[in-house]
Amino acid sequence: MMYAAQVHASDAEGFWLTPNCPSIKHLEAYLTKAFDPDVVDQIVVLKARKYKLPQIHGFYDWVDGRLKLDRNKPIGVHNAIFFGETND
C-alpha cells in the first residue's frame, strides 16, 4: 500500500500534495520535515490503489507533531461522492 497526503494550510488557498510513502508512519516523518505545524489546518491521507484513482483513507489533524485521525468525518460518504465508490 502507498499513501500520500493533501496538506491544507489555514493561510493559503488550495493544498499541497506529498509524494507517495510506503506507510502512514513514513508519511508522518515526511510531513514533520516538510511543513510547519502552525500552518497546517487539516491533512487528508489518500491510499493509492492499483489502476484506480486514490481513495481517501482518512482526515487527520496535526497534533503535537503527530497525525491524529479525526473520526468525526465519514470517509465512506466522501469517497462515494467524489469517486463514486465505497471503501474496499
Backbone torsions as a table, in degrees:
resi	resn	phi	psi	omega
1	MET	NA	143.1	176.1
2	MET	-122.7	145.5	-177.9
3	TYR	-127.8	143.8	173.7
4	ALA	-135.1	170.5	-177.9
5	ALA	-139.0	145.4	167.0
6	GLN	-98.7	119.2	-178.9
7	VAL	-102.2	116.3	179.8
8	HIS	-100.6	124.4	-179.9
9	ALA	-99.7	149.4	-178.4
10	SER	-73.7	-21.8	-176.0
11	ASP	-111.0	18.5	-178.5
12	ALA	-140.4	153.2	173.6
13	GLU	-86.1	147.1	179.0
14	GLY	81.6	-156.5	-177.0
15	PHE	-153.8	167.4	172.9
16	TRP	-106.6	145.1	177.7
17	LEU	-111.9	127.5	-178.5
18	THR	-84.8	164.4	172.4
19	PRO	-70.9	164.7	177.1
20	ASN	-68.4	140.2	178.1
21	CYS	-127.3	148.9	-176.6
22	PRO	-71.6	-18.4	179.6
23	SER	-151.8	166.5	178.0
24	ILE	-68.0	-32.3	177.3
25	LYS	-61.9	-42.4	176.8
26	HIS	-67.4	-38.1	177.3
27	LEU	-62.1	-42.4	178.5
28	GLU	-62.0	-40.7	178.4
29	ALA	-64.4	-40.7	177.2
30	TYR	-62.9	-45.8	-179.1
31	LEU	-62.1	-36.5	179.1
32	THR	-61.4	-40.2	-179.2
33	LYS	-78.6	-33.4	-168.8
34	ALA	-92.6	-25.0	-172.0
35	PHE	-127.1	145.1	174.2
36	ASP	-78.4	123.5	-176.5
37	PRO	-62.7	-22.7	180.0
38	ASP	-73.4	-21.6	-177.2
39	VAL	-89.6	-27.6	-174.6
40	VAL	-72.4	126.3	178.1
41	ASP	-97.6	-49.6	-179.3
42	GLN	-152.1	151.1	178.3
43	ILE	-125.8	125.5	176.3
44	VAL	-105.4	115.1	-179.6
45	VAL	-90.1	129.1	-179.8
46	LEU	-109.1	140.4	178.5
47	LYS	-105.7	123.0	179.7
48	ALA	-75.7	142.5	178.7
49	ARG	-131.5	141.0	-176.5
50	LYS	-64.0	125.7	176.6
51	TYR	61.8	18.2	177.4
52	LYS	-135.6	166.5	174.1
53	LEU	-65.6	150.4	175.7
54	PRO	-64.8	154.6	-179.2
55	GLN	-116.7	150.9	177.5
56	ILE	-68.8	124.0	177.1
57	HIS	-88.4	-36.7	179.5
58	GLY	176.4	161.8	175.2
59	PHE	-100.9	127.9	-174.8
60	TYR	-123.4	151.2	170.9
61	ASP	-109.1	153.9	178.4
62	TRP	-98.3	105.1	-175.4
63	VAL	-123.3	118.9	178.3
64	ASP	51.8	42.4	177.1
65	GLY	75.2	15.4	-179.2
66	ARG	-132.2	154.2	174.0
67	LEU	-81.5	129.7	178.7
68	LYS	-124.1	120.0	-178.2
69	LEU	-66.3	130.7	176.1
70	ASP	-94.6	101.3	-175.3
71	ARG	-78.6	-4.6	-179.5
72	ASN	-81.3	-10.8	-179.4
73	LYS	-105.2	116.7	-176.9
74	PRO	-75.7	112.0	-177.8
75	ILE	-73.0	-29.4	179.6
76	GLY	-61.2	-39.5	178.9
77	VAL	-66.7	-44.9	179.9
78	HIS	-63.2	-42.9	178.8
79	ASN	-64.0	-38.9	179.3
80	ALA	-66.5	-39.8	-178.8
81	ILE	-71.4	-48.7	-172.5
82	PHE	-86.2	-29.8	-176.0
83	PHE	-115.8	-9.0	179.7
84	GLY	72.9	19.5	-177.4
85	GLU	-140.4	163.4	172.2
86	THR	-107.2	169.8	-179.5
87	ASN	-62.3	140.4	175.3
88	ASP	-81.0	NA	NA
